[in-house]
Amino acid sequence: MRDTKPMPPAVVVPLLLVAGLLSACTSREDTADLRPPVDAKLASYDSCDHALTSLREAILPYIGPWGVDIDGGGNSEEFSGPDAAAGDAKGAAPESATDAAAPYSTTNVQEAGIDEPDIVKTDGRRILTLRDGSLRVVDTAGRTVLKDIPLNTPGGGMYYGASSMLLSGDKVLVLSQDQAVHDLPADANGKPWNGATGLQIAVVDLAVGAVTETFSFTGSEVDTRQYGSVVRVVASSSPQLRFPEGDGNDSPSVAAARNRDAVNASTIGDWMPRYRHQGADGQVSEGTVGCESMRHAFSYSATSMLTVLTFDLAGPLGDGAPVSIVADGQTVYGSPSALYVANDRRAFAAKAAEAGTELYRFDVSQPGPPVYAASGTVPGYVLNQYSMSEFEGHLRVATTSDPFSMRSGAKSHSGVYVFKQDGEGLVEVGRVEGLGRDEQIYAVRYVGPTAYVVTFRQTDPLYVVDLSVPAAPKVDGELKITGFSSYLHPVGPGRLIGVGQEATETGMATAAQISLFDVSNPAAPGKLADYEVSGATSEAQYDPHAFLYWEPTRLLVVPIGPSWTFDDGGENPGGALLLRVEDTGLTKVGVVAHEGADLYASTINRSLIVGETLWTLSYAGLKATDLTGKTELAWIAA
C-alpha cells in the first residue's frame, strides 16, 4: 500500500488491518488453470528467541517507508460475487435449563449439532435478541419482555458493538468485535493495550440477569463454533509494532530503514496476542499467548497469527487455553471432529504458481484445547465456509481458480478437491476440474457423498458432483438456467431449495428467486418451480442464518428486502415471505411485515418458530403470528 503523504507520526500498526485490505487484491498473474500453491506444512520453533528472530526476518521484506508495505500486484477492486451459500436448518439446539414444552427452530447452521453465533437465539422458553448494547429476554409463552440486560462490562468498556451470541443453559456468550481494547487499563508490566480493534467477550448469566465475566483479546474474530457447552473462537491478531515518528522530510529510503530498525528492536511480546479476563468474583488475570509451542509455515509473512480460544460455558472462561500458529485465515469450517481454517494467499502471490489457499486442521474431538493436526494447500480460492465439508474421513473443498481473472479477460474455472490426513499433511487424493469455464462459484452444498455446485456469469449451471469414490470424483449431471442461486438447502430426498436472483440472458439480475430443484436423478437435475419477487433481494442470499425451513410443516420463511412489489400488487417496505414446499411446487402461504416509517428498521432479518407461533425479528421489534402469518398474536417494539 503506497501513497505520497507525509511521514506519519509514531504509531502502533495493527497488521490485521493490512490482512483485511489484502483480501481484495489479485495475484500478479491471472491464469486459466488451477495451479499448485505453495507448501503450507507447519514447523515448530526451537525456542522463543528463535521465534522472535524468525518473525523479524519474515516481515522485513514487507516493511517500507509507511510501515507494512505488501505489494501483491494487481488492483484492489473487490470481488462482487456473493458472500454466502447454503446452510442447514437442523442446527444445534442450545442446552436449556429445562426442556421446552413445545418444539422450536434453532439457528440455521452448516453442520447439525454445531451451533454458530447469531443475533437471535431461543431455547423454546425464551427468545434472546441483541440491540444497542443490551440483551433482551422475551418469554415465549407470555409473549412479553422479561428483562433488558445492559452489556456494559464490569470495570469498563461498552458492548455497543455486540454482534452475535451463543446460548448454553442460562449462560449467554456475547461476542463484540471492533472494540477499543486500547482503552483498557495497562497490564501488570505497564504496557498499554494497543490496537485499533479487538475482540471482547461477555458472559451473561440469565439466572442473575447481568454480565458476570468478560474476556478481552488483542485480535479480531474470524469465526466461532459451539460444541455443546464448549465454544471455539478462531481469532486473528497482528504484531503491535511501533514505528518511530519522522519529521515529514525524510526520504522514503531513510524512513524505510528507520522502520526496519524498529522491527529489529521488537520483543517477542510485541508479536504475541494478549488477553485479559475478569471473572465473576471481580478478579482480573492478564497474560500473553505463549510462544513455546507455536507453529509456523515454511513460507510466511509474519503479518498475522491465528489463535483458537476454547471456553466451556459450564465453568469460568479462564485464559481461553490459546493455541496459536503463525498464519492468516479468513474462512472457518467446523466438522464434528475438527476446525478447518482456510487462508487465501492471492495477495501474497508473487507469481501464479504460488497462488491458492492454505488449509489448517485443528482436532477438536477431545475435551480441552484443540490440537493442531495437519495442513495442506488447494488450488484456487474458496467462496465461504460451505465450500468445505468433511465426510467419512475426507475433506472436500470447492474452489474457483481466480474470481478476479474474468476482469482481465482470463478464463476462470472451478473444481472440487478431496483430501485425507496423512501424518501432519492434508494430502489430495482426488479432484474434478473444469466446472463453469469463465464463471465463478456462487454456492456450494454437500449432502452426504454428493456436492451441488452453482457457478454463474450469465447463466447458472447447477452441477451434481459424485464424491462417493474419493479418489475419482466426477460430474454426474448439469442444469443450465438463467439467474443463479447463492444459497442451497436440502428439503428432503431428491429436493433442493435455491435462494438467489433471476437474471436476463446477459446476466443482469431482475428479481429475488426461490427455486425448487429435483435432484433425484443426479444425471438429469431439473427445476420444478420457482417464486419471484421483482426488483428484490433477500438477506438469505448472503447470510444463511436468515433462512428458515421448518420440516414438520414444510414451511419455508425467507426475508425479502424493501422497495419491491409482491405478486398480488402494492408497494411493500419488506417482510418475510412464507412458502409451503410441496413435492413438485412452491405455494405461497402469506407475508409478514413490520410496519414503520423507517424502511431499514422495519426490514425483517430473522425468523424462528416456537410451537405454533412464528416469530419475526427486525430492528423495529419482534412480532408473533400464527404459522400462516395472517393472525398477529403480539408485537414487542424494540
N, C-alpha and C positions, 0 to 999 in steps of 0.2 A: 504494500500500500504506500504510494508515494505521492507527495504533493510539494509545493514550493512555499509553504507557510513558514514563518519564523520558527526558530527552535522553541519547543515548548519548555515550560518550567519543569523543575523536578517533579516526577510523577511515578506512582506505582502503576505498572501496566498489567492489568488482568488479562492474560493471554486467551482466556476462553472467549473474549470478545472477538479476537482475531479468528478463532476457530469457527465462530458463528458466521462471520462475514465470508470466510473462505468456502462455506458450503454452497455459495452461489458462483464459484469460479469454475472455469473449464480447464482441462489439461491443454498442453501446448499443441498436441497433435490430435486432430479428430481422426477416427478410424472407423471403417465399416465393419471390422471384425472384432470379436471379443478376444482380447489378448490376455496372456497370463500376467497377473500382477506380481508384485514383489513378495518375497518370503515374509510371513508375519509371525513365525515362531518366536517364542519368548525365551529369554535367558535371564539368569539371576546375576545380581551384582555380588562381588566378593565382600564388600563392606560398604558402610555409609560414605566413607571417604572416596571409594571407587565410584559410588553412585553420583556424588557431587561432581567429581572430575568428568564423568561421562555425560552428565546432564549439561554441564557448561559447554563441552565440546559439541554436543549435538545441536545446541541452539545458536552457537556463534555464527554459523553461516547465514542465519536469518536476522542478524542484528544489523541495523542500518542507522542513518542519522536521526531517524524519527522513532527509534526503538525497534520493535519487531517488524521486519520488512520481508514478508513472504511473497515472493513473486511466482505465482502459479502459472503465469502466462495466460493468454486469453482474456475474456471480458468478465464483467461482474453482473451480467444480466441474470435475473433469477429464473429458475425453471418454472414455467407456467402450468405445469401439469398438476394433477390432483394431489392432495396430501394424505389421503386415507383410502383404504379399500374395505374389505369385509370384516365383520365381527360376528361373534357367536352370542345369541340371546341367552343361552344357557350358562350364564356366568355363575361365579361362586357366590352362594348365599352367605352373607356375613354371619358369623356366630351371633346368637341372640341370647340375652339373659334368660328369657323364657320363650318357648315356641310360640310363633304367631298363630292366631286362631284361624286365619284364612291364608290361602296360597297367595304368593306375591312374586312379582317380577324382580330380577336383580339387574345390575349394570350389564349392559351388552358388552361382552368381552371376547377375546380371541380364543382362549382355551377354557373349557369348562373346569371349574374348581380353582381357577387362579384369578383373583379379583384385580381390578385396575382402578386407580383413583378417578373420581369424578366429582361434579359439583352437587350431586344429589345422591343420597343413599337411603335405604329403608331396610328394616328388619321385619316388616309387616305390622308392627305395633306403632312404629314411629317413622316419620319422614324427616330427614335432615337436609337442610339446604344452606349454602354459603352465600352471604351477601354483605357487602360494605363492612367488612371486618367483624362480622358476628356469625354465629352458628345458630340457626333457627331449628327448633324441635317441634314437630306437629304431631298431634295424636290422630292416628288414622280412624279410630272408632268414633271419637267425638268430633273429629274434623275441626279442631281448634288448636291454637298455638299453646304449647306447654311452657316454653321459655325461649328467650333470646339470650344466648351466651356470648358476651364480648370476648374477642380473641386477643385482647392485649395481653402481652406476656408478663408474668411477674418479674419485675426487675428491668423492664424497658423493652421497647420495640413494639410496633403495632402491626397487626396482621391484616392491613387493608388489602394487601396483595394476595390473600389466601385464595388459592385457585382450585384446589381439589382436596379430597379426603378419602379415608378408608375407615371401615367400621368393624369392630370385633367386640361383641357383647356390649358393655356400656362404655367402651373406650373408642374414641374417635381420634384418628391421627390426621392432622391438618397440615398440608404442605403449602408453604408460602414461598414463592420464588421472587427473585429480584429485590430482596430486602436489603437495606443498608446495614450490612453486618459490620461496617467500619464504625457505626455509631455505638457498638457495644463497648464496654469498658476494656481497657488494655488487659492483656493476660498477666500471669503472675510475674513474668520477666519484664513487664513494662512495655511489651511490644503491642502496638495498636492492631486492631482487626481491619487491616486494609483490604480494599477490593471494591470494585464498583457494584457488584451484585453478589448475592449469596443465597443459600438455601436455609430457611428456618422451618422447624417442625414444632408443632404444638400438640400435646395430648390433652383432649378434653374428656373428663370423666362425667358421663351423663348422670350418674348417681349423685355426684357432688354438684354438678351444674357449673363447672368452672374449668379453666385451664389449670392443669396440675403439674405438667412438665413441659420443658422446652429444650430444643436442641438446635444449635446454630452450626453451620458448616461453610467454610470459605470455598464455595464452588456452586455449581448450578445442577439442578435435577435433569438428568437425561430421561429417565422414566422409572416407574415403580411398579412392583408386583406384590401381591399378598397371597401367602400360602397359609390358610388357617389363621392363626393369630400372629404369624411371623410376616413381617414386612421387609422386603428387599428394595433398597433405594440405590439406583445407579446414578452417581454424580460425576461431573466433570469439573476439574479445577485447573488452574494455571499458576505458574510461579509468580510470586509477587516481587518482581524485580524493580529496583529503584534506579531510574536513570537520572543522572545529575542535571542540574539546570545549566543551560548555556546563556550567553549574553545576547543571543539573537544574531550575532555577526560571524559565528564560526562557519567555516566551510563544511560541506557535507562530510568530507573525509575526516576532518577533525572531530565532528560530532559523533560519527560512527565509531571512531577509535575510543572516544570517551565512554560511549555506551558499552563497547566490548570490555573495557576495563571494569565497568560496573558489574558486568556478568561474571568476570573472573574474580571479583571481590565478594560474590554472593556466598551465603552459607547454606547448608542443607535445609535449614529452617525456612529459607526463602522459597524453597521448591515444594515443600510438603504441605498439603492442606491441613487446616486446623479445625478443631471443634470445641464447642462449649455446651455443657449440659447443666441445666438447673432442674434438680429433682423435686419431687412432691414435698420433701422436707425443707426446701429452700436452699439446700446445699449446692454449691457450684463446683463443677470439676471441669478442667480445661486440658487440652493436650494437642499434640501434633501427631499426625499419622506417621507410624514408624517406617523407616526406610530399609530395615534389616532384611525383610523377605520380599521386597518389591521386585517385580519382573519388568523386562523391557524387550522391545522388538530389536532385531539386529539392525534395522534401518528405521530411525525415528527422528523427530524434530525437537522433542522435549518441550513442545509448546503446550501440551495438555497431559493430564493424568486422569485415569478412570479409577474411581473408588466405589466398591459395593459396600453399603452400610446395611446392617441387619438389626432390626428391632423386633422384640417379642412383646406384643401388647398385653400378654399375660403377666408381665413384670415391668420393672423400670427400664427406661430407654438405655441408660448407661452411655458408653462411648461409641456405640454403633458397631463395635467389632469390625473396624475397617479393613478391607483387603484391597490393595492398590496395584495397578500396573501402569507403566509409562506408555500411554497410548491415548488416542482420541476415540470417540464414538458418538454416534448420533441416533442410532436406532436400537431398541431393545426388544427382544422376543423372549418370552418366558414359557418354557415347557414344564411339565410336571417334575422333571428332574434337573433342569438346567436353566440358566440365564445365558442368552447369547447377546453379545453386543457387536454391532456392525459399524465399521469405520470407513467412511467414504474418503478415498485418498486422492480424488481428482485434483484438488487444489495444490497438492504437493508433487504431482506427477511431472517430472521434467521431460519425459518422453512417453509415448503411448504404451510402451512395454511395461511401464511402472503403474499404469492406471489400474483401478479395480477397487475392490472392497475387502478389508480385513475382517475376519470373524474371530471373536474370542468367546470361549465357552467356560462358564463357571458352574461347577457342580453344586446344586442346592438340595440334593436328595437326602442329606443328613441334617440333623439339628445343628444350630450354631452358625458361625460364619461360613460363607461359601468357600469352595476350594477352586483355585484356578486349575482348569483341566486341560485345555487344548486350544490351539489357534490354527487358522488357515486363511486362505485367500480365495476369492471367487472373482472371475472376470465380470466386468460391468458393475452396475450400481443398483441397489435395492430401492424400491419406492417407499416402503414403510415396513412396520413390523409384520404385516400379513404376507410379505414376500418370503418369510421364513416359516418353516414348520418342521417339527421333529416327529418321526413316526417309525416305530419298530426299530429303534436304534440308529436311524439315519436322519440327517438334517437335509431338508430340501430348500433350495434358495432360487428364487426367480429374479433375474436382473435384466436391465437394458444396457446395451454396450455404452451409450452415452446419450442421454436425452438432449444434451445441448448440441450434438453434432448436426442435427437437422437444420440449425440456423445457418450453418456454413455450407450446406448442400451435401454433406456426407450422408451415407446410408447407415442409419441406426437399425439394430435388430435386437431381439431378446432371446433368452434361453432359460432353462431350468436345470439346475445342477444338484447332484446328490452327493453327500459327504458322509463319511463314517470316521469316528475317532480311532486313531491308531497311535498309542502312546500319548504324546503331547501334541500330536498333529491332527488336524481335520483334513482327511485325505479324500480327494474326489474319486468316486467310484463309477459315476455315470453322468451323462449330460445329453440334452437335446437342445439344439440351437436353431436359428433361422426363423423364429416366430416374429411376425409383424415387421417385415422389412420396411425401413423408412418410417417406422412408428415407434411408440414408446408404451411401456406398461402403464395402465390406468387402474387395474385392480387385479388382485390375486386371491384365490380362496382354495385351501386344501381341504378335501373331505376324504379321510382315510388315505388310500393309495392313489387318489386322483387329485390333480391340480387343475383349476379353472383359471385361465389367464386371459385378461382383456387387454388388447393393445388398440391404439387409436391414433389417427391423424386426420383422416377424413371419413373413414368408415370404421366400424367396430368389429374386428374379428374376436369371437369368443372361442378360445382354444380349449379342448379337452385333452389333458396330458396324462397318460398312463404311467404311473410310477411304481407299479406293483413289482416290477423287477428292477431293483435299484441300479444295477449295472447296465440296464438297457431301457431307459425311459423313452417313450415315443408318443407322438401326437396321434390320438385316435380320431379326432374329428374337429371341425371348424365351422363356425356360423358367422357369416358376414351380414351386417345390418348397418343402417345409418345410426349416428349417435354413439354413445358409449355408456358403460356402467363403471362407476368408480367405487362401488360398494356392492359386494356379493354376499348372499346369505342363503344357506340351505334351509328349505322348508318342508322336509320330508323326502322320502326316497324318490330320486329322479327329478326333483324340482329345485329350482334355484331362483331367488329373487335378486334383481339388479336395480340399484338406485343410481341414476345418473342424469344424462341430458340427451334429449333427442336433438338431431342436428341435420342440416341440409347435406346434400351430397358433396358440398365443398368443405364440410366440417364446421359450419357455423352453428353454435348451439341455439336452440329455439324454445325449449321447454324442459321443465323438470319431468323426468320419466321414471316410472316404476314398472319394471318388466318382470314377467313370469316366464322362465325358461324351462323347457323339457330337456333334461339331460339323461333320461333313462336309457337311451341308446347312445353310447359315447361316440359312435361313428357318425351320428347324424343329429347333433343337437339342434333344437328349434325354439322359436319364441311362440308361446301360446297366447299371450295377451300383454297389453301394456295400459298404463293410465298416465295421461299427460296433463300438466298444468302450464299453460302457455306463459312464457316470459319469466318463469320462476326458477328458483334454485332451492335445494334442501341442505340443511346442515348435515344430514346423514350422508351426503356425498363425501364429506371430508372428515367427519367425526363419527365413528361407529357407535359411540355412546349415545348419540341422538336417535338411534334406531331401536324400535321395539317390535318384536314378534312374540305374541302370546299364544303358545302352542295349544292350550286347552280349547280355545275358541277360534283358532287360526286367524286371530286379529292382528293386522299389521298397522302400526302407527308411525307415520313419517312427518316430521315438521316441514312446513313449507314457508319460505320467506315472504316478506311483504311485497306489495306492488304487483299483484297478479290477479287473475280472474278465474274462479272455478268454472267448471263446465256448465253449471246452472246459472251463470251470469252474475254480474255485480262486482264492484271493486271490493277487495278484502285486504285488511292490513297484514294478513298472515294467519297461520294456525296450524293445527295438527290434522292431517288427513288420515282418516280411518278407512281401511280396506279389508275386506274378507278375502282370504286366499283360498280359492276353490281349486279343485284338481286341474281344471282346464281354463281358469279365468280369474279375474280380479273384480270384486263387486264393491262399489262404494257404499260404506256404512254411514258416514257422516263427517262433519268437520267441527272441531273445537277451536274457538277463537277466544283470545283475551282482549277485551276492549280497553282502549286507552288512547289518549291524544298522541302519545309518543310511539311511533311505529316500531322503533327499535326495542323499547321496553316491553311492548306487548307481543313481541315475536316469541313464539314457543320454541324452546330448545331442548326440552326433555319431557319424557312421559314414562309413567310406571303404573302398574296395576296391583291393587291390593283387594283380594276377594272379587266383588262385583263392581268395584269402583275404579274408574280411570282417573289418574291424577296427571295434570299437565302443568309444566313449570315455565315461567317467563320471568324477566326482570320486574314485571309489573306485579306478579303474585303467583299463587298456587290455586288451581281450580280442580274441584272434584265433580265428575259427571258419571252417569251410568256408562256402560260399555258401548253404547251407540253414540255417545257424545251429545245426545239430544236433550237430556234432562240434567240441569245443573243442580248439584247437591250442596255445594259450598264454594265460597270464594274467600281466599285469605290474601289480602293485599300485602305487598312487600313492605 
